């Protein structure tokens, strides 16, 4: 009889232990699911970052074309004492002075800065940041 009582007491203890083991297994499975979900979310986030990084250069290209559209075409005309000159006219005269008056090669004419003084009817020039002079207009 003592054995029967021991067996009767042991059965609920074993069942309780099995229930706790089952609960632990369920908790471990749930934790694995959460970890798997976190890993998947991290992977998705990484993929989103990669695709976002790929799309960024397209925005830069759009910005560059917008900047090009914003450029303004300008024309400058100097008018005084019944005379009119454009910047192209003055550059052409400066080139003629370079070739015919200074006897220099036209291929050496790289840059020119012009300063127009209408009260003197003159334009002052600096060619290639070295040679200076003036001509009448």
TADA-V774936 format. One record per residue. N is the residue number from 0. SS is DSSP state (alpha for helix, beta for strand, coil for the rest). PSI is psi in degrees with one decimal (999 if undefined). BURIAL is + if it has 24 or more other C-alpha atoms within 12 Angstrom, else -. Layout:
N/SS/PSI/BURIAL, N/SS/PSI/BURIAL
This chain:
0/coil/-35.7/-, 1/alpha/-34.4/-, 2/alpha/-39.4/-, 3/alpha/-39.6/-, 4/alpha/-40.0/-, 5/alpha/-39.9/-, 6/alpha/-39.3/-, 7/alpha/-37.5/-, 8/alpha/-37.1/-, 9/alpha/-34.3/-, 10/alpha/-48.7/-, 11/alpha/-35.2/-, 12/alpha/-43.2/-, 13/alpha/-42.1/-, 14/alpha/-39.3/-, 15/alpha/-40.5/-, 16/alpha/-40.4/-, 17/alpha/-38.4/-, 18/alpha/-41.7/-, 19/alpha/-39.7/-, 20/alpha/-40.0/-, 21/alpha/-41.0/-, 22/alpha/-44.2/-, 23/alpha/-42.7/-, 24/alpha/-40.8/-, 25/alpha/-41.3/-, 26/alpha/-42.6/-, 27/alpha/-42.4/-, 28/alpha/-42.4/-, 29/alpha/-42.3/-, 30/alpha/-39.9/-, 31/alpha/-39.7/-, 32/alpha/-43.6/-, 33/alpha/-44.5/-, 34/alpha/-41.6/-, 35/alpha/-41.7/-, 36/alpha/-42.0/-, 37/alpha/-42.3/-, 38/alpha/-40.3/-, 39/alpha/-41.8/-, 40/alpha/-41.8/-, 41/alpha/-41.4/-, 42/alpha/-43.2/-, 43/alpha/-42.1/-, 44/alpha/-42.2/-, 45/alpha/-42.0/-, 46/alpha/-40.7/-, 47/alpha/-43.1/-, 48/alpha/-40.4/-, 49/alpha/-44.8/-, 50/alpha/-34.6/-, 51/alpha/-41.3/-, 52/alpha/-33.8/-, 53/alpha/-30.9/-, 54/alpha/-21.4/-, 55/alpha/-42.9/-, 56/alpha/-30.4/-, 57/alpha/-36.5/-, 58/alpha/-38.1/-, 59/alpha/-40.4/-, 60/alpha/-40.2/-, 61/alpha/-39.0/-, 62/alpha/-39.3/-, 63/alpha/-40.3/-, 64/alpha/-33.9/-, 65/alpha/-40.4/-, 66/alpha/-37.7/-, 67/alpha/-37.1/-, 68/alpha/-27.7/-, 69/alpha/-13.7/-, 70/coil/140.8/-, 71/coil/133.0/-, 72/coil/127.6/-, 73/coil/148.1/-, 74/coil/132.2/-, 75/coil/130.2/-, 76/beta/132.1/-, 77/beta/120.7/-, 78/beta/126.1/-, 79/beta/147.1/-, 80/coil/40.0/-, 81/coil/8.9/-, 82/beta/155.8/-, 83/beta/128.8/-, 84/beta/142.2/+, 85/beta/168.4/-, 86/alpha/-35.1/-, 87/alpha/-39.5/-, 88/alpha/-45.3/-, 89/alpha/-38.0/+, 90/alpha/-39.2/+, 91/alpha/-41.9/-, 92/alpha/-41.4/+, 93/alpha/-38.9/+, 94/alpha/-40.9/+, 95/alpha/-40.3/-, 96/alpha/-41.9/+, 97/alpha/-46.0/+, 98/alpha/-50.2/-, 99/alpha/-38.6/-, 100/alpha/-39.1/-, 101/coil/-5.7/-, 102/coil/46.2/-, 103/coil/160.2/-, 104/coil/136.9/-, 105/alpha/-28.2/-, 106/alpha/-18.5/-, 107/alpha/-7.7/-, 108/coil/97.5/+, 109/coil/-43.4/-, 110/coil/156.6/-, 111/beta/138.7/+, 112/beta/131.1/+, 113/beta/137.6/+, 114/beta/112.9/+, 115/beta/128.0/+, 116/beta/93.3/-, 117/alpha/-28.9/-, 118/alpha/-21.8/-, 119/alpha/-2.5/-, 120/coil/47.3/-, 121/beta/155.4/-, 122/beta/126.6/+, 123/beta/142.6/+, 124/beta/155.4/+, 125/beta/111.8/+, 126/beta/132.1/+, 127/coil/29.4/-, 128/coil/20.2/-, 129/coil/-51.6/-, 130/beta/127.1/-, 131/beta/160.3/-, 132/beta/-170.4/-, 133/beta/161.7/+, 134/beta/152.8/+, 135/beta/144.0/-, 136/coil/999/+
